[in-house]
Amino acid sequence: MAGTPASFPQAWRKRTTRGELLLWVGWLALVALFVFCWEVMNENTMWFFVVDAPAQALDLGSRMVPPRWSYLPALMKPLWDTINMATLGTLLAIVMAIPVAFLAARNTTPSERFVRPVALLGIVASRSINALIWALLLVAIIGPGVPAGVVAIALRSVGFIAKLLYEAIEEIDASQVEAVTATGASSAQVIDYAIVPQILPAFAGICVFRWDINIRESAVLGLVGAGGLGLALQDSLNVLAWPQVTVIFVLILLTVLVSEWVSARVRHAII
């Protein structure tokens, strides 16, 4: 007996007709955006310099070797300033980030309507502005030197630490909080005995990871007058002392590698 059309199973299709149409429209918009961006980029591009770039890079590279290793002892103080800048900036950011994180977390904020949006706004503002921009502003306010770099690192890091920390707070086991609350504990005791033990490993990992990032960022803040290795780099670039620039690059690379190793070992020991 011939079956009716309803008795036959419909052929499987990955997408509906509307979905396929939307997909093609999306790809067309992406291609149009790429073409537009390419035209904007090429509007003021001098292709002669682009074609000549490999030759210029080889010429510059030949001036950077051999490195002037005798310049290395003069970089020890800027290196120490860079490490101090990253460390003190991270510590200052931790002090500021902890209350902000508790105010931003849904399960610890005193007001989701007023306090939490303000805390989230501060987190977004901190993460939106690059450390170089912060340093540029603070050099104009505080003056050139390491203190401006410390505050710039702190203002840049507070949003990073607070964001990851408040997410960790929101993911805690609520049953432990309910158990401690049921004993008649105060809010401070609930935080101390129910929340802090759960977020402590994540908090330690976040802080060490941010310190590792800050080592890299503080190495270039001297380009805008915030001290450290960046200031020595700027001085060498100003006088076209390319062999000294090579030594600074090598020292920055070694510093970042050591900080990465220390960060990995500490995170492994904690977590």
C-alpha positions as CSV (number, residue, x, y, z in Angstrom):
1,M,0.0,0.0,0.0
2,A,1.4,3.3,-1.0
3,G,2.3,5.4,2.1
4,T,1.1,8.9,2.6
5,P,3.8,11.7,2.6
6,A,3.4,12.0,6.4
7,S,4.4,8.3,6.8
8,F,7.9,8.8,5.3
9,P,10.6,10.3,7.6
10,Q,11.8,13.8,6.6
11,A,15.3,14.0,5.2
12,W,17.7,15.4,7.9
13,R,19.1,18.8,7.2
14,K,21.9,20.5,9.2
15,R,20.2,23.9,9.0
16,T,16.9,25.2,8.1
17,T,16.5,27.4,5.0
18,R,16.3,30.5,7.2
19,G,19.4,29.4,9.0
20,E,21.4,28.9,5.8
21,L,20.2,32.3,4.6
22,L,21.4,34.0,7.8
23,L,24.7,32.2,7.6
24,W,25.3,33.4,4.0
25,V,24.3,37.0,5.1
26,G,26.8,36.8,8.0
27,W,29.6,35.7,5.7
28,L,28.7,38.4,3.2
29,A,28.8,41.0,6.0
30,L,32.2,39.7,7.2
31,V,33.7,39.9,3.7
32,A,32.3,43.4,3.3
33,L,33.8,44.5,6.6
34,F,37.1,43.0,5.6
35,V,37.1,44.9,2.3
36,F,36.2,48.1,4.0
37,C,38.9,47.7,6.6
38,W,41.4,46.9,3.9
39,E,40.5,50.1,2.0
40,V,40.8,52.2,5.1
41,M,44.2,50.7,5.9
42,N,45.5,51.2,2.3
43,E,44.3,54.8,2.1
44,N,47.4,56.3,3.7
45,T,49.8,53.4,3.3
46,M,53.1,54.0,1.5
47,W,53.8,50.7,-0.1
48,F,57.4,51.7,-0.9
49,F,58.2,51.6,2.8
50,V,56.4,48.2,3.2
51,V,58.4,46.7,0.3
52,D,61.6,48.2,1.7
53,A,60.9,46.9,5.2
54,P,62.9,43.6,5.0
55,A,66.0,45.4,3.9
56,Q,65.6,47.9,6.7
57,A,65.1,45.1,9.2
58,L,68.3,43.4,8.1
59,D,70.2,46.7,8.3
60,L,68.9,47.3,11.8
61,G,69.6,43.8,12.9
62,S,73.2,44.1,11.7
63,R,73.6,47.2,14.0
64,M,72.3,45.3,17.0
65,V,75.0,42.7,17.0
66,P,77.2,42.0,18.7
67,P,75.5,43.0,22.0
68,R,77.3,45.4,24.3
69,W,77.6,43.2,27.3
70,S,79.6,45.8,29.2
71,Y,76.3,47.7,29.5
72,L,74.7,44.9,31.6
73,P,75.9,46.1,35.1
74,A,74.2,49.4,34.4
75,L,70.9,47.6,34.0
76,M,70.8,46.0,37.4
77,K,69.2,49.0,39.2
78,P,66.5,49.4,36.4
79,L,65.9,45.7,36.6
80,W,65.4,45.9,40.4
81,D,63.1,48.9,39.9
82,T,61.1,46.9,37.3
83,I,60.7,43.9,39.7
84,N,59.7,46.2,42.6
85,M,57.2,48.0,40.4
86,A,55.5,44.8,39.4
87,T,55.5,43.4,43.0
88,L,54.3,46.5,44.8
89,G,51.8,47.3,42.1
90,T,50.3,43.8,42.4
91,L,50.2,44.0,46.2
92,L,48.4,47.3,46.0
93,A,46.0,45.9,43.4
94,I,45.2,42.9,45.7
95,V,44.3,45.2,48.6
96,M,41.9,47.2,46.4
97,A,40.5,44.2,44.5
98,I,39.4,42.1,47.5
99,P,36.6,44.5,48.7
100,V,35.6,45.3,45.1
101,A,35.2,41.5,44.3
102,F,33.0,41.0,47.4
103,L,30.9,44.0,46.4
104,A,30.6,42.7,42.8
105,A,29.7,39.0,43.6
106,R,25.9,38.4,43.6
107,N,26.1,36.2,46.7
108,T,28.1,38.7,48.8
109,T,27.1,42.2,47.6
110,P,24.9,44.2,49.9
111,S,22.9,45.6,47.0
112,E,22.5,44.1,43.5
113,R,20.7,47.1,42.3
114,F,23.1,49.9,43.4
115,V,26.4,48.6,44.8
116,R,27.1,45.7,42.4
117,P,26.8,47.9,39.2
118,V,29.2,50.5,40.7
119,A,31.7,47.7,41.5
120,L,31.4,46.2,38.0
121,L,31.8,49.7,36.5
122,G,35.1,50.0,38.4
123,I,36.3,46.6,37.2
124,V,35.5,47.4,33.6
125,A,37.1,50.8,33.8
126,S,40.3,49.3,35.2
127,R,40.5,46.6,32.6
128,S,39.6,49.0,29.7
129,I,42.7,51.2,30.1
130,N,46.1,49.9,29.2
131,A,48.9,50.2,31.8
132,L,50.8,52.5,29.4
133,I,47.8,54.9,29.4
134,W,47.6,54.8,33.2
135,A,51.4,55.4,33.4
136,L,51.2,58.3,31.0
137,L,48.5,60.0,33.0
138,L,50.2,59.3,36.4
139,V,53.5,60.6,35.2
140,A,51.8,63.9,34.4
141,I,50.1,63.9,37.9
142,I,52.7,62.3,40.2
143,G,55.8,63.0,38.2
144,P,58.2,60.6,36.4
145,G,59.7,57.7,38.3
146,V,58.8,54.3,39.9
147,P,55.9,55.5,42.0
148,A,53.9,56.4,38.9
149,G,54.6,52.9,37.5
150,V,53.5,51.2,40.8
151,V,50.2,53.0,40.8
152,A,49.7,52.4,37.1
153,I,50.3,48.7,37.5
154,A,47.9,48.6,40.5
155,L,45.1,50.5,38.6
156,R,45.5,48.2,35.7
157,S,45.6,45.0,37.8
158,V,42.7,45.7,40.2
159,G,40.1,45.0,37.5
160,F,41.7,41.8,36.4
161,I,42.0,40.4,40.0
162,A,38.6,41.6,41.1
163,K,36.8,40.1,38.0
164,L,38.3,36.6,38.4
165,L,37.9,36.7,42.2
166,Y,34.2,37.7,42.2
167,E,33.6,34.9,39.7
168,A,35.3,32.5,42.0
169,I,33.1,33.8,44.9
170,E,29.9,33.3,42.9
171,E,30.9,29.7,42.2
172,I,31.4,28.6,45.8
173,D,29.3,25.8,47.4
174,A,26.3,27.6,48.9
175,S,25.7,24.7,51.3
176,Q,28.8,25.5,53.4
177,V,27.6,29.1,53.7
178,E,24.2,28.0,54.8
179,A,25.7,25.6,57.4
180,V,27.9,28.3,58.9
181,T,25.0,30.8,58.9
182,A,22.8,28.3,60.7
183,T,25.1,28.3,63.6
184,G,24.3,32.0,64.2
185,A,27.6,33.3,62.8
186,S,27.9,36.9,61.8
187,S,28.5,38.1,58.2
188,A,32.3,38.5,58.9
189,Q,32.4,35.0,60.4
190,V,30.6,33.5,57.3
191,I,33.1,35.1,55.0
192,D,36.0,33.9,57.2
193,Y,34.9,30.3,57.7
194,A,32.7,29.5,54.7
195,I,33.8,31.7,51.7
196,V,37.5,32.4,52.2
197,P,38.6,28.7,52.5
198,Q,36.8,27.9,49.2
199,I,38.3,30.7,47.2
200,L,41.8,30.8,48.7
201,P,43.4,28.5,46.1
202,A,41.9,30.4,43.2
203,F,42.8,33.7,44.8
204,A,46.4,32.7,45.2
205,G,46.6,31.5,41.6
206,I,45.1,34.7,40.3
207,C,47.5,36.9,42.3
208,V,50.6,35.0,41.1
209,F,49.4,34.9,37.5
210,R,48.8,38.7,37.6
211,W,52.2,39.3,39.1
212,D,53.7,37.4,36.2
213,I,51.8,39.6,33.7
214,N,52.9,42.7,35.6
215,I,56.6,41.8,35.3
216,R,56.1,42.0,31.5
217,E,54.1,45.2,31.6
218,S,56.4,47.0,34.0
219,A,59.4,46.3,31.8
220,V,58.1,48.8,29.2
221,L,56.4,51.5,31.4
222,G,59.6,53.4,31.4
223,L,58.9,54.4,27.8
224,V,56.5,57.0,29.2
225,G,58.7,58.0,32.1
226,A,57.7,55.5,34.8
227,G,61.2,54.1,35.4
228,G,62.6,50.6,35.2
229,L,64.1,48.8,32.2
230,G,61.7,50.8,29.9
231,L,63.5,54.0,30.8
232,A,66.9,52.5,29.9
233,L,65.4,51.2,26.7
234,Q,64.1,54.7,25.8
235,D,67.5,56.3,26.5
236,S,69.3,53.8,24.3
237,L,66.8,54.3,21.5
238,N,67.1,58.0,21.7
239,V,70.9,57.8,21.1
240,L,70.6,54.9,18.5
241,A,72.7,52.7,20.8
242,W,71.5,49.5,19.1
243,P,74.0,47.1,20.8
244,Q,72.6,48.3,24.2
245,V,69.1,47.8,23.0
246,T,70.0,44.1,22.3
247,V,71.2,43.7,25.8
248,I,68.0,45.2,27.2
249,F,65.9,42.9,25.0
250,V,67.8,39.8,26.2
251,L,67.5,40.9,29.9
252,I,63.8,41.5,29.5
253,L,63.4,38.1,27.9
254,L,65.3,36.4,30.7
255,T,63.3,38.3,33.4
256,V,60.0,37.2,31.8
257,L,61.2,33.6,31.6
258,V,62.3,33.5,35.2
259,S,59.0,35.1,36.3
260,E,57.1,32.6,34.3
261,W,59.0,29.7,35.9
262,V,58.4,31.2,39.4
263,S,54.7,31.7,38.7
264,A,54.3,28.2,37.4
265,R,56.0,26.7,40.4
266,V,54.0,28.7,42.9
267,R,50.7,27.9,41.2
268,H,51.6,24.2,41.1
269,A,52.5,24.3,44.8
270,I,49.3,26.0,45.8
271,I,46.8,24.3,43.5
